[in-house]
């Protein structure tokens, strides 16, 4: 069943989810974790795990996070939108810098 979010998903986002699902499946297999065991450990059905491994966008981010945690890959999720690696955001910040910097004026107000 396609939801509106699924049908309007940009192609690049869809491809990224498919890759994530494939990478999760490979990581599970490398660790010799069966689908039954992974589903039990993640508290999801095998059908939901199948969707995760296919990169289904209808699966909640929390389930993806749980599966990544079980695989020991959760750190990567926390770095997905790391602001220090956001080159576009850093460029925007730089574009907003003033062209000239004026020295601060001394205040004429008396303190005390």
Backbone as XML, in Angstrom:
<?xml version="1.0"?>
<chain id="A" units="angstrom">
  <residue number="1" name="UNK">
    <atom name="N" x="0.840" y="-1.179" z="0.000"/>
    <atom name="CA" x="0.000" y="0.000" z="0.000"/>
    <atom name="C" x="0.886" y="1.244" z="0.000"/>
  </residue>
  <residue number="2" name="UNK">
    <atom name="N" x="0.667" y="2.128" z="-0.951"/>
    <atom name="CA" x="1.444" y="3.357" z="-1.030"/>
    <atom name="C" x="0.721" y="4.454" z="-0.281"/>
  </residue>
  <residue number="3" name="UNK">
    <atom name="N" x="1.477" y="5.129" z="0.582"/>
    <atom name="CA" x="0.927" y="6.289" z="1.266"/>
    <atom name="C" x="1.321" y="7.522" z="0.468"/>
  </residue>
  <residue number="4" name="UNK">
    <atom name="N" x="0.763" y="8.677" z="0.835"/>
    <atom name="CA" x="1.128" y="9.912" z="0.142"/>
    <atom name="C" x="2.614" y="10.195" z="0.328"/>
  </residue>
  <residue number="5" name="UNK">
    <atom name="N" x="3.134" y="9.942" z="1.540"/>
    <atom name="CA" x="4.557" y="10.186" z="1.806"/>
    <atom name="C" x="5.423" y="9.297" z="0.921"/>
  </residue>
  <residue number="6" name="UNK">
    <atom name="N" x="4.994" y="8.074" z="0.695"/>
    <atom name="CA" x="5.755" y="7.149" z="-0.144"/>
    <atom name="C" x="5.717" y="7.580" z="-1.599"/>
  </residue>
  <residue number="7" name="UNK">
    <atom name="N" x="4.563" y="7.992" z="-2.078"/>
    <atom name="CA" x="4.437" y="8.336" z="-3.499"/>
    <atom name="C" x="5.081" y="9.680" z="-3.827"/>
  </residue>
  <residue number="8" name="UNK">
    <atom name="N" x="5.262" y="10.550" z="-2.852"/>
    <atom name="CA" x="5.883" y="11.854" z="-3.109"/>
    <atom name="C" x="7.354" y="11.892" z="-2.699"/>
  </residue>
  <residue number="9" name="UNK">
    <atom name="N" x="7.889" y="10.762" z="-2.319"/>
    <atom name="CA" x="9.279" y="10.683" z="-1.889"/>
    <atom name="C" x="10.203" y="10.994" z="-3.059"/>
  </residue>
  <residue number="10" name="UNK">
    <atom name="N" x="11.123" y="11.952" z="-2.893"/>
    <atom name="CA" x="12.056" y="12.247" z="-3.992"/>
    <atom name="C" x="12.895" y="11.016" z="-4.349"/>
  </residue>
  <residue number="11" name="UNK">
    <atom name="N" x="13.246" y="10.917" z="-5.608"/>
    <atom name="CA" x="13.992" y="9.751" z="-6.102"/>
    <atom name="C" x="15.284" y="9.529" z="-5.306"/>
  </residue>
  <residue number="12" name="UNK">
    <atom name="N" x="16.025" y="10.598" z="-5.024"/>
    <atom name="CA" x="17.292" y="10.460" z="-4.289"/>
    <atom name="C" x="17.050" y="9.913" z="-2.885"/>
  </residue>
  <residue number="13" name="UNK">
    <atom name="N" x="15.965" y="10.342" z="-2.257"/>
    <atom name="CA" x="15.636" y="9.839" z="-0.922"/>
    <atom name="C" x="15.259" y="8.370" z="-0.991"/>
  </residue>
  <residue number="14" name="UNK">
    <atom name="N" x="14.503" y="8.011" z="-1.994"/>
    <atom name="CA" x="14.100" y="6.606" z="-2.186"/>
    <atom name="C" x="15.332" y="5.724" z="-2.391"/>
  </residue>
  <residue number="15" name="UNK">
    <atom name="N" x="16.256" y="6.182" z="-3.229"/>
    <atom name="CA" x="17.475" y="5.416" z="-3.489"/>
    <atom name="C" x="18.321" y="5.288" z="-2.223"/>
  </residue>
  <residue number="16" name="UNK">
    <atom name="N" x="18.371" y="6.347" z="-1.432"/>
    <atom name="CA" x="19.139" y="6.298" z="-0.187"/>
    <atom name="C" x="18.538" y="5.290" z="0.782"/>
  </residue>
  <residue number="17" name="UNK">
    <atom name="N" x="17.201" y="5.235" z="0.865"/>
    <atom name="CA" x="16.548" y="4.261" z="1.745"/>
    <atom name="C" x="16.775" y="2.833" z="1.256"/>
  </residue>
  <residue number="18" name="UNK">
    <atom name="N" x="16.717" y="2.633" z="-0.040"/>
    <atom name="CA" x="16.960" y="1.294" z="-0.595"/>
    <atom name="C" x="18.382" y="0.848" z="-0.260"/>
  </residue>
  <residue number="19" name="UNK">
    <atom name="N" x="19.346" y="1.746" z="-0.421"/>
    <atom name="CA" x="20.732" y="1.429" z="-0.083"/>
    <atom name="C" x="20.867" y="1.121" z="1.400"/>
  </residue>
  <residue number="20" name="UNK">
    <atom name="N" x="20.220" y="1.934" z="2.245"/>
    <atom name="CA" x="20.250" y="1.691" z="3.685"/>
    <atom name="C" x="19.705" y="0.305" z="4.003"/>
  </residue>
  <residue number="21" name="UNK">
    <atom name="N" x="18.584" y="-0.048" z="3.410"/>
    <atom name="CA" x="17.994" y="-1.364" z="3.632"/>
    <atom name="C" x="18.922" y="-2.492" z="3.207"/>
  </residue>
  <residue number="22" name="UNK">
    <atom name="N" x="19.530" y="-2.330" z="2.041"/>
    <atom name="CA" x="20.466" y="-3.354" z="1.558"/>
    <atom name="C" x="21.667" y="-3.477" z="2.498"/>
  </residue>
  <residue number="23" name="UNK">
    <atom name="N" x="22.184" y="-2.341" z="2.942"/>
    <atom name="CA" x="23.334" y="-2.345" z="3.861"/>
    <atom name="C" x="22.975" y="-2.988" z="5.195"/>
  </residue>
  <residue number="24" name="UNK">
    <atom name="N" x="21.767" y="-2.738" z="5.672"/>
    <atom name="CA" x="21.302" y="-3.359" z="6.916"/>
    <atom name="C" x="21.229" y="-4.876" z="6.744"/>
  </residue>
  <residue number="25" name="UNK">
    <atom name="N" x="20.679" y="-5.326" z="5.622"/>
    <atom name="CA" x="20.569" y="-6.771" z="5.375"/>
    <atom name="C" x="21.951" y="-7.420" z="5.336"/>
  </residue>
  <residue number="26" name="UNK">
    <atom name="N" x="22.891" y="-6.784" z="4.666"/>
    <atom name="CA" x="24.251" y="-7.334" z="4.588"/>
    <atom name="C" x="24.910" y="-7.357" z="5.960"/>
  </residue>
  <residue number="27" name="UNK">
    <atom name="N" x="24.743" y="-6.271" z="6.723"/>
    <atom name="CA" x="25.334" y="-6.212" z="8.068"/>
    <atom name="C" x="24.752" y="-7.311" z="8.958"/>
  </residue>
  <residue number="28" name="UNK">
    <atom name="N" x="23.446" y="-7.554" z="8.837"/>
    <atom name="CA" x="22.801" y="-8.621" z="9.629"/>
    <atom name="C" x="23.382" y="-9.973" z="9.259"/>
  </residue>
  <residue number="29" name="UNK">
    <atom name="N" x="23.526" y="-10.212" z="7.969"/>
    <atom name="CA" x="24.056" y="-11.501" z="7.503"/>
    <atom name="C" x="25.518" y="-11.688" z="7.913"/>
  </residue>
  <residue number="30" name="UNK">
    <atom name="N" x="26.330" y="-10.633" z="7.821"/>
    <atom name="CA" x="27.730" y="-10.720" z="8.241"/>
    <atom name="C" x="27.842" y="-11.100" z="9.716"/>
  </residue>
  <residue number="31" name="UNK">
    <atom name="N" x="26.880" y="-10.643" z="10.510"/>
    <atom name="CA" x="26.882" y="-10.932" z="11.942"/>
    <atom name="C" x="26.205" y="-12.268" z="12.252"/>
  </residue>
  <residue number="32" name="UNK">
    <atom name="N" x="25.759" y="-12.942" z="11.204"/>
    <atom name="CA" x="25.098" y="-14.245" z="11.333"/>
    <atom name="C" x="23.862" y="-14.169" z="12.244"/>
  </residue>
  <residue number="33" name="UNK">
    <atom name="N" x="23.089" y="-13.079" z="12.073"/>
    <atom name="CA" x="21.849" y="-12.922" z="12.832"/>
    <atom name="C" x="20.701" y="-13.309" z="11.903"/>
  </residue>
  <residue number="34" name="UNK">
    <atom name="N" x="19.902" y="-14.257" z="12.328"/>
    <atom name="CA" x="18.769" y="-14.685" z="11.495"/>
    <atom name="C" x="17.687" y="-13.602" z="11.498"/>
  </residue>
  <residue number="35" name="UNK">
    <atom name="N" x="16.795" y="-13.680" z="10.516"/>
    <atom name="CA" x="15.691" y="-12.718" z="10.474"/>
    <atom name="C" x="14.784" y="-12.897" z="11.687"/>
  </residue>
  <residue number="36" name="UNK">
    <atom name="N" x="14.605" y="-14.134" z="12.135"/>
    <atom name="CA" x="13.775" y="-14.401" z="13.315"/>
    <atom name="C" x="14.390" y="-13.736" z="14.542"/>
  </residue>
  <residue number="37" name="UNK">
    <atom name="N" x="15.688" y="-13.937" z="14.732"/>
    <atom name="CA" x="16.377" y="-13.370" z="15.882"/>
    <atom name="C" x="16.379" y="-11.838" z="15.830"/>
  </residue>
  <residue number="38" name="UNK">
    <atom name="N" x="16.658" y="-11.273" z="14.665"/>
    <atom name="CA" x="16.686" y="-9.809" z="14.536"/>
    <atom name="C" x="15.317" y="-9.223" z="14.809"/>
  </residue>
  <residue number="39" name="UNK">
    <atom name="N" x="14.286" y="-9.822" z="14.261"/>
    <atom name="CA" x="12.930" y="-9.327" z="14.488"/>
    <atom name="C" x="12.577" y="-9.378" z="15.971"/>
  </residue>
  <residue number="40" name="UNK">
    <atom name="N" x="12.933" y="-10.475" z="16.643"/>
    <atom name="CA" x="12.657" y="-10.594" z="18.073"/>
    <atom name="C" x="13.408" y="-9.526" z="18.859"/>
  </residue>
  <residue number="41" name="UNK">
    <atom name="N" x="14.683" y="-9.343" z="18.549"/>
    <atom name="CA" x="15.500" y="-8.370" z="19.272"/>
    <atom name="C" x="15.033" y="-6.940" z="19.038"/>
  </residue>
  <residue number="42" name="UNK">
    <atom name="N" x="14.486" y="-6.658" z="17.866"/>
    <atom name="CA" x="13.995" y="-5.315" z="17.535"/>
    <atom name="C" x="12.525" y="-5.123" z="17.906"/>
  </residue>
  <residue number="43" name="UNK">
    <atom name="N" x="11.891" y="-6.184" z="18.427"/>
    <atom name="CA" x="10.472" y="-6.152" z="18.804"/>
    <atom name="C" x="9.580" y="-5.770" z="17.624"/>
  </residue>
  <residue number="44" name="UNK">
    <atom name="N" x="9.888" y="-6.351" z="16.454"/>
    <atom name="CA" x="9.073" y="-6.141" z="15.263"/>
    <atom name="C" x="8.772" y="-7.496" z="14.636"/>
  </residue>
  <residue number="45" name="UNK">
    <atom name="N" x="7.831" y="-7.498" z="13.711"/>
    <atom name="CA" x="7.524" y="-8.737" z="12.991"/>
    <atom name="C" x="8.583" y="-8.970" z="11.908"/>
  </residue>
  <residue number="46" name="UNK">
    <atom name="N" x="8.645" y="-10.193" z="11.418"/>
    <atom name="CA" x="9.573" y="-10.481" z="10.316"/>
    <atom name="C" x="9.172" y="-9.691" z="9.076"/>
  </residue>
  <residue number="47" name="UNK">
    <atom name="N" x="7.880" y="-9.452" z="8.911"/>
    <atom name="CA" x="7.405" y="-8.647" z="7.782"/>
    <atom name="C" x="7.940" y="-7.223" z="7.843"/>
  </residue>
  <residue number="48" name="UNK">
    <atom name="N" x="7.957" y="-6.648" z="9.045"/>
    <atom name="CA" x="8.498" y="-5.297" z="9.207"/>
    <atom name="C" x="9.996" y="-5.300" z="8.959"/>
  </residue>
  <residue number="49" name="UNK">
    <atom name="N" x="10.686" y="-6.319" z="9.452"/>
    <atom name="CA" x="12.129" y="-6.422" z="9.201"/>
    <atom name="C" x="12.383" y="-6.533" z="7.694"/>
  </residue>
  <residue number="50" name="UNK">
    <atom name="N" x="11.560" y="-7.289" z="6.994"/>
    <atom name="CA" x="11.677" y="-7.406" z="5.543"/>
    <atom name="C" x="11.556" y="-6.022" z="4.894"/>
  </residue>
  <residue number="51" name="UNK">
    <atom name="N" x="10.595" y="-5.210" z="5.370"/>
    <atom name="CA" x="10.418" y="-3.855" z="4.846"/>
    <atom name="C" x="11.644" y="-2.995" z="5.121"/>
  </residue>
  <residue number="52" name="UNK">
    <atom name="N" x="12.206" y="-3.120" z="6.317"/>
    <atom name="CA" x="13.426" y="-2.369" z="6.653"/>
    <atom name="C" x="14.527" y="-2.715" z="5.663"/>
  </residue>
  <residue number="53" name="UNK">
    <atom name="N" x="14.716" y="-3.996" z="5.419"/>
    <atom name="CA" x="15.793" y="-4.446" z="4.541"/>
    <atom name="C" x="15.531" y="-4.122" z="3.073"/>
  </residue>
  <residue number="54" name="UNK">
    <atom name="N" x="14.329" y="-3.703" z="2.757"/>
    <atom name="CA" x="14.003" y="-3.242" z="1.408"/>
    <atom name="C" x="14.018" y="-1.718" z="1.331"/>
  </residue>
  <residue number="55" name="UNK">
    <atom name="N" x="14.233" y="-1.053" z="2.482"/>
    <atom name="CA" x="14.260" y="0.407" z="2.506"/>
    <atom name="C" x="12.894" y="1.036" z="2.395"/>
  </residue>
  <residue number="56" name="UNK">
    <atom name="N" x="11.901" y="0.378" z="2.944"/>
    <atom name="CA" x="10.520" y="0.863" z="2.867"/>
    <atom name="C" x="10.370" y="2.156" z="3.683"/>
  </residue>
  <residue number="57" name="UNK">
    <atom name="N" x="9.926" y="3.251" z="3.033"/>
    <atom name="CA" x="9.789" y="4.526" z="3.740"/>
    <atom name="C" x="8.615" y="4.583" z="4.709"/>
  </residue>
  <residue number="58" name="UNK">
    <atom name="N" x="7.740" y="3.592" z="4.678"/>
    <atom name="CA" x="6.602" y="3.601" z="5.603"/>
    <atom name="C" x="6.987" y="3.088" z="6.993"/>
  </residue>
  <residue number="59" name="UNK">
    <atom name="N" x="8.176" y="2.505" z="7.126"/>
    <atom name="CA" x="8.651" y="2.023" z="8.423"/>
    <atom name="C" x="9.180" y="3.214" z="9.207"/>
  </residue>
  <residue number="60" name="UNK">
    <atom name="N" x="8.858" y="3.262" z="10.489"/>
    <atom name="CA" x="9.258" y="4.414" z="11.295"/>
    <atom name="C" x="10.769" y="4.507" z="11.456"/>
  </residue>
  <residue number="61" name="UNK">
    <atom name="N" x="11.228" y="5.724" z="11.620"/>
    <atom name="CA" x="12.651" y="5.950" z="11.833"/>
    <atom name="C" x="13.115" y="5.263" z="13.114"/>
  </residue>
  <residue number="62" name="UNK">
    <atom name="N" x="12.233" y="5.176" z="14.083"/>
    <atom name="CA" x="12.573" y="4.504" z="15.335"/>
    <atom name="C" x="12.931" y="3.045" z="15.126"/>
  </residue>
  <residue number="63" name="UNK">
    <atom name="N" x="12.239" y="2.378" z="14.227"/>
    <atom name="CA" x="12.541" y="0.970" z="13.942"/>
    <atom name="C" x="13.881" y="0.863" z="13.224"/>
  </residue>
  <residue number="64" name="UNK">
    <atom name="N" x="14.117" y="1.755" z="12.248"/>
    <atom name="CA" x="15.431" y="1.764" z="11.603"/>
    <atom name="C" x="16.522" y="1.982" z="12.646"/>
  </residue>
  <residue number="65" name="UNK">
    <atom name="N" x="16.308" y="2.924" z="13.577"/>
    <atom name="CA" x="17.296" y="3.225" z="14.617"/>
    <atom name="C" x="17.540" y="2.017" z="15.511"/>
  </residue>
  <residue number="66" name="UNK">
    <atom name="N" x="16.481" y="1.307" z="15.863"/>
    <atom name="CA" x="16.622" y="0.118" z="16.705"/>
    <atom name="C" x="17.449" y="-0.950" z="16.016"/>
  </residue>
  <residue number="67" name="UNK">
    <atom name="N" x="17.166" y="-1.190" z="14.754"/>
    <atom name="CA" x="17.910" y="-2.194" z="13.987"/>
    <atom name="C" x="19.377" y="-1.784" z="13.872"/>
  </residue>
  <residue number="68" name="UNK">
    <atom name="N" x="19.641" y="-0.515" z="13.595"/>
    <atom name="CA" x="21.026" y="-0.038" z="13.520"/>
    <atom name="C" x="21.738" y="-0.197" z="14.861"/>
  </residue>
  <residue number="69" name="UNK">
    <atom name="N" x="21.024" y="0.047" z="15.953"/>
    <atom name="CA" x="21.598" y="-0.125" z="17.293"/>
    <atom name="C" x="21.998" y="-1.581" z="17.516"/>
  </residue>
  <residue number="70" name="UNK">
    <atom name="N" x="21.111" y="-2.483" z="17.189"/>
    <atom name="CA" x="21.382" y="-3.914" z="17.360"/>
    <atom name="C" x="22.618" y="-4.329" z="16.558"/>
  </residue>
  <residue number="71" name="UNK">
    <atom name="N" x="22.783" y="-3.729" z="15.386"/>
    <atom name="CA" x="23.919" y="-4.058" z="14.529"/>
    <atom name="C" x="25.199" y="-3.323" z="14.941"/>
  </residue>
  <residue number="72" name="UNK">
    <atom name="N" x="25.099" y="-2.427" z="15.914"/>
    <atom name="CA" x="26.263" y="-1.651" z="16.337"/>
    <atom name="C" x="26.597" y="-0.521" z="15.381"/>
  </residue>
  <residue number="73" name="UNK">
    <atom name="N" x="25.605" y="-0.053" z="14.642"/>
    <atom name="CA" x="25.818" y="0.978" z="13.632"/>
    <atom name="C" x="25.068" y="2.276" z="13.930"/>
  </residue>
  <residue number="74" name="UNK">
    <atom name="N" x="24.601" y="2.444" z="15.163"/>
    <atom name="CA" x="23.758" y="3.591" z="15.496"/>
    <atom name="C" x="24.508" y="4.920" z="15.399"/>
  </residue>
  <residue number="75" name="UNK">
    <atom name="N" x="25.807" y="4.916" z="15.620"/>
    <atom name="CA" x="26.566" y="6.173" z="15.574"/>
    <atom name="C" x="26.422" y="6.868" z="14.221"/>
  </residue>
  <residue number="76" name="UNK">
    <atom name="N" x="26.387" y="6.088" z="13.169"/>
    <atom name="CA" x="26.234" y="6.659" z="11.832"/>
    <atom name="C" x="24.941" y="7.433" z="11.682"/>
  </residue>
  <residue number="77" name="UNK">
    <atom name="N" x="23.870" y="6.976" z="12.316"/>
    <atom name="CA" x="22.589" y="7.671" z="12.231"/>
    <atom name="C" x="22.680" y="9.045" z="12.874"/>
  </residue>
  <residue number="78" name="UNK">
    <atom name="N" x="23.378" y="9.129" z="13.996"/>
    <atom name="CA" x="23.521" y="10.404" z="14.676"/>
    <atom name="C" x="24.335" y="11.419" z="13.898"/>
  </residue>
  <residue number="79" name="UNK">
    <atom name="N" x="25.095" y="10.954" z="12.929"/>
    <atom name="CA" x="25.936" y="11.843" z="12.138"/>
    <atom name="C" x="25.365" y="12.164" z="10.761"/>
  </residue>
  <residue number="80" name="UNK">
    <atom name="N" x="24.183" y="11.652" z="10.462"/>
    <atom name="CA" x="23.610" y="11.834" z="9.124"/>
    <atom name="C" x="23.477" y="13.312" z="8.757"/>
  </residue>
  <residue number="81" name="UNK">
    <atom name="N" x="22.996" y="14.124" z="9.662"/>
    <atom name="CA" x="22.807" y="15.553" z="9.382"/>
    <atom name="C" x="23.735" y="16.405" z="10.248"/>
  </residue>
  <residue number="82" name="UNK">
    <atom name="N" x="24.922" y="15.897" z="10.523"/>
    <atom name="CA" x="25.884" y="16.594" z="11.365"/>
    <atom name="C" x="26.136" y="17.999" z="10.824"/>
  </residue>
  <residue number="83" name="UNK">
    <atom name="N" x="25.892" y="18.997" z="11.669"/>
    <atom name="CA" x="26.005" y="20.383" z="11.212"/>
    <atom name="C" x="27.424" y="20.762" z="10.800"/>
  </residue>
  <residue number="84" name="UNK">
    <atom name="N" x="28.431" y="20.092" z="11.341"/>
    <atom name="CA" x="29.805" y="20.421" z="10.952"/>
    <atom name="C" x="30.138" y="19.870" z="9.562"/>
  </residue>
  <residue number="85" name="UNK">
    <atom name="N" x="29.341" y="18.941" z="9.072"/>
    <atom name="CA" x="29.548" y="18.389" z="7.733"/>
    <atom name="C" x="28.544" y="18.943" z="6.725"/>
  </residue>
  <residue number="86" name="UNK">
    <atom name="N" x="27.720" y="19.892" z="7.153"/>
    <atom name="CA" x="26.690" y="20.488" z="6.302"/>
    <atom name="C" x="27.322" y="21.594" z="5.461"/>
  </residue>
  <residue number="87" name="UNK">
    <atom name="N" x="27.913" y="21.215" z="4.342"/>
    <atom name="CA" x="28.644" y="22.186" z="3.527"/>
    <atom name="C" x="27.737" y="23.288" z="2.993"/>
  </residue>
  <residue number="88" name="UNK">
    <atom name="N" x="26.515" y="22.961" z="2.621"/>
    <atom name="CA" x="25.598" y="23.994" z="2.138"/>
    <atom name="C" x="25.287" y="24.981" z="3.264"/>
  </residue>
  <residue number="89" name="UNK">
    <atom name="N" x="24.981" y="24.463" z="4.452"/>
    <atom name="CA" x="24.697" y="25.333" z="5.590"/>
    <atom name="C" x="25.890" y="26.205" z="5.950"/>
  </residue>
  <residue number="90" name="UNK">
    <atom name="N" x="27.078" y="25.631" z="5.885"/>
    <atom name="CA" x="28.286" y="26.400" z="6.181"/>
    <atom name="C" x="28.507" y="27.484" z="5.134"/>
  </residue>
  <residue number="91" name="UNK">
    <atom name="N" x="28.233" y="27.169" z="3.871"/>
    <atom name="CA" x="28.351" y="28.175" z="2.810"/>
    <atom name="C" x="27.343" y="29.304" z="3.004"/>
  </residue>
  <residue number="92" name="UNK">
    <atom name="N" x="26.124" y="28.960" z="3.393"/>
    <atom name="CA" x="25.098" y="29.978" z="3.638"/>
    <atom name="C" x="25.546" y="30.891" z="4.774"/>
  </residue>
  <residue number="93" name="UNK">
    <atom name="N" x="26.065" y="30.310" z="5.851"/>
    <atom name="CA" x="26.575" y="31.116" z="6.960"/>
    <atom name="C" x="27.663" y="32.062" z="6.484"/>
  </residue>
  <residue number="94" name="UNK">
    <atom name="N" x="28.565" y="31.558" z="5.664"/>
    <atom name="CA" x="29.669" y="32.374" z="5.175"/>
    <atom name="C" x="29.174" y="33.507" z="4.288"/>
  </residue>
  <residue number="95" name="UNK">
    <atom name="N" x="28.147" y="33.243" z="3.483"/>
    <atom name="CA" x="27.581" y="34.279" z="2.609"/>
    <atom name="C" x="26.940" y="35.403" z="3.414"/>
  </residue>
  <residue number="96" name="UNK">
    <atom name="N" x="26.526" y="35.115" z="4.643"/>
    <atom name="CA" x="25.869" y="36.113" z="5.485"/>
    <atom name="C" x="26.855" y="36.973" z="6.281"/>
  </residue>
  <residue number="97" name="UNK">
    <atom name="N" x="28.121" y="36.643" z="6.187"/>
    <atom name="CA" x="29.117" y="37.434" z="6.915"/>
    <atom name="C" x="29.151" y="38.853" z="6.351"/>
  </residue>
  <residue number="98" name="UNK">
    <atom name="N" x="29.383" y="39.840" z="7.207"/>
    <atom name="CA" x="29.448" y="41.223" z="6.697"/>
    <atom name="C" x="30.647" y="41.397" z="5.776"/>
  </residue>
  <residue number="99" name="UNK">
    <atom name="N" x="30.489" y="42.267" z="4.782"/>
    <atom name="CA" x="31.582" y="42.531" z="3.843"/>
    <atom name="C" x="32.692" y="43.336" z="4.523"/>
  </residue>
  <residue number="100" name="UNK">
    <atom name="N" x="32.282" y="44.263" z="5.404"/>
    <atom name="CA" x="33.232" y="45.076" z="6.153"/>
    <atom name="C" x="32.907" y="44.955" z="7.632"/>
  </residue>
  <residue number="101" name="UNK">
    <atom name="N" x="33.921" y="45.039" z="8.427"/>
    <atom name="CA" x="33.727" y="45.007" z="9.876"/>
    <atom name="C" x="34.179" y="46.354" z="10.420"/>
  </residue>
  <residue number="102" name="UNK">
    <atom name="N" x="33.265" y="47.054" z="11.090"/>
    <atom name="CA" x="33.560" y="48.352" z="11.683"/>
    <atom name="C" x="34.033" y="48.151" z="13.114"/>
  </residue>
  <residue number="103" name="UNK">
    <atom name="N" x="35.024" y="48.958" z="13.547"/>
    <atom name="CA" x="35.437" y="48.856" z="14.954"/>
    <atom name="C" x="34.292" y="49.291" z="15.860"/>
  </residue>
  <residue number="104" name="UNK">
    <atom name="N" x="34.227" y="48.709" z="17.036"/>
    <atom name="CA" x="33.171" y="49.072" z="17.984"/>
    <atom name="C" x="33.390" y="50.484" z="18.487"/>
  </residue>
  <residue number="105" name="UNK">
    <atom name="N" x="32.305" y="51.192" z="18.633"/>
    <atom name="CA" x="32.371" y="52.532" z="19.193"/>
    <atom name="C" x="32.374" y="52.430" z="20.707"/>
  </residue>
  <residue number="106" name="UNK">
    <atom name="N" x="33.127" y="53.294" z="21.324"/>
    <atom name="CA" x="33.146" y="53.323" z="22.777"/>
    <atom name="C" x="31.858" y="53.979" z="23.250"/>
  </residue>
  <residue number="107" name="UNK">
    <atom name="N" x="31.289" y="53.415" z="24.289"/>
    <atom name="CA" x="30.063" y="53.931" z="24.841"/>
    <atom name="C" x="30.338" y="55.255" z="25.559"/>
  </residue>
  <residue number="108" name="UNK">
    <atom name="N" x="29.437" y="56.229" z="25.376"/>
    <atom name="CA" x="29.583" y="57.524" z="26.043"/>
    <atom name="C" x="28.849" y="57.538" z="27.381"/>
  </residue>
  <residue number="109" name="UNK">
    <atom name="N" x="28.148" y="56.462" z="27.671"/>
    <atom name="CA" x="27.422" y="56.378" z="28.955"/>
    <atom name="C" x="28.409" y="56.177" z="30.083"/>
  </residue>
  <residue number="110" name="UNK">
    <atom name="N" x="28.136" y="56.833" z="31.202"/>
    <atom name="CA" x="28.961" y="56.667" z="32.370"/>
    <atom name="C" x="28.431" y="55.496" z="33.170"/>
  </residue>
  <residue number="111" name="UNK">
    <atom name="N" x="29.334" y="54.714" z="33.675"/>
    <atom name="CA" x="28.954" y="53.572" z="34.499"/>
    <atom name="C" x="28.949" y="53.998" z="35.961"/>
  </residue>
  <residue number="112" name="UNK">
    <atom name="N" x="28.100" y="53.447" z="36.714"/>
    <atom name="CA" x="28.165" y="53.669" z="38.147"/>
    <atom name="C" x="26.943" y="54.169" z="38.649"/>
  </residue>
</chain>
